[in-house]
Amino acid sequence: MTEHPAVTPNPRTHWVSGTSPWEDQFGFARAVTAGDFVYVAGTTAWDDGMVQHEGDPYNQALAAFGVAFKALAQYGLSPADVIRTRMYLTHVRDTDEVGRAHKKLFDAIRPVSTMVVVEGLIDSRMMVEVEIEAHRPGLATSLAQPLSQPLAQPLAQPLEGKS
């Protein structure tokens, strides 16, 4: 078996953690910046150590997007900055309910979007997982933390105009 060396962090990125127990277990961040973009990892309706809204795809989708929005807020971004969404569903029958939740949050914003049905998620009670990507011109030059480090605390205000 070939061993692979650990990868060193990209010196041009910032990352933030969330509350998922899988972040440390599997070695990923809740969100990462790359230039003026923020990429938020797949989020579900996991909160307070449990799956929320079991059996309810509409509210699971809203909760999952809420987790993603919390990650964006740590960079001073909001849902208005979202340019792409991805939704992973465990049942095709849930497309209308998850689509309704997406429309409630993004109807005026209209990001590009993909919805796919997958065989399953990490916990069988999870019905929906979402990913988002956001863009804010000037974000890269506005971050005031050392590069390749987690943000110690959420930024208090949007990053526009900060240097």
N, C-alpha and C positions, 0 to 999 in steps of 0.2 A: 504494500500500500504506500503510495506517495504522500509524504507530509507536505503541507502547504504552509508557508510562513504567514504570520499575522500581517494583515494589511495595515499600513499606517494611515492616519486620517488625512483627508484632503485639506491642505492649508487654506483653501478658499471657501470653506463651508462652515456653517454654524449648525448646531443641532440642539433640540430640546427633548426632554423626556416627558412621558405621560404617566398614567397610573397602571398601565397594562403589566401584569406579572410576566408576560412573555418578552418584554423588551430586554431585560437582563438575561433571561434564560436563553434567548435566541440571538442576542447581540444586535439589536437595532434601535433606532431612535424613533420617537413619535413623529418628528418633523425635522427636515433638513433644508437649509438654504443652498442654492447654487446660483450665484449672481443675484439677479432681481427676482428669482423664483423661490417659492416655498413648496416643498413636496411633503405631503402628509401621508404617513403610512396607513395601511388599512386599519380602520377603526370599526368597532362593533358597539352594541348596546351594553357593554361591560362597564359597570360602575359599582363602587363600594364592594368589590370582591365578588360580584355576582352578575348574571345576565339579567338585564332589565326587560320588561314587557314580553315575557315568554309567550310565544304563540301569536304575537301581534306584529306583523311585518311593517305596518305603517309607523307605529311608535318606535319600533326598533330602528327603522331608518332615521327618524327624527333624532333619536338619541345618539346614533352613530355619527350623524353629521354634527351634532352638538359637541361630541368629543373632538372631532376634527376642528371645529371652530375655536375651541379652547386652545388648541395648538397654534392656530393662526394668530390668535389674540396675543400670544407670547411674543410675536414679532410686530404687534401693532396693526395687524391686518384684520379684515372683516370678511364676511361672506361676499361683499361687493367686489373683493379682489380675486375671487375664484374664477379661474378660466377653464378648468377641466374637472369633471367628476367621473368616477367609476363606481358602479354598484354591482356587487356580487350577491346573487340570491341563491338560496338552496332549493327553491321551488318555482317553476314557471308560473304557477297560479298566483304568486305574490307580485307579479310585475305591475299590475294596476295600482295596488296599495303603495308600493315603493315609489312608483312613478308619481303618484299623488303627493307623497311626502316631498319628493324632489321638487315638484312644481310649486308647492307651498313655500319652499325656501328660495328657489332660484328663478321663478317665473319672470321677474323683471330683469334678472342678471343675464340669463341665457348662456351659461357656460357650455362648451362642448361636453358631450356626455356619452358614456357607454354603460349598458346594462347587460350583464351576462348571467347565465344560470350555471352554477358549479355543483359538483357532487356533494360537497359538504364543507363546513368550516371547522375550526379547531374545537368547538364545543357544539354538540348536536342541538342545543337549545337556541343557538344563534341562527337567525334566518337571513340576516343582511350584514354585509361588510362594505364599507365605502372608503374610497381614497379621494383626495382632492389635491389639486395643484392651484397655486395662486401666484399672481404677479403684481409687483409694485415697483414702478420705475424709481430708481435711486436706492432701492433697498440695500444693495450690496455696499454702497458707500456710506450708508447711514448706520450700519451696525457698529455699536461702540464697544463690543466685547472683543477679547483676543480671539483670533481665528481658531477653528477646530476645537472649540470648547463649548460646553453647554451654556446656555444663558442661565445665569444664576437666579434671575427672577424675571417675570414678565415685564416688558417695556410698558411704561405708564401711558404712553400716547402713541398715535400713529407715527411712523418713521419719516414721513415726508418733511423736508425742511431741516432735518437733523444732520449734523455733519460730524 
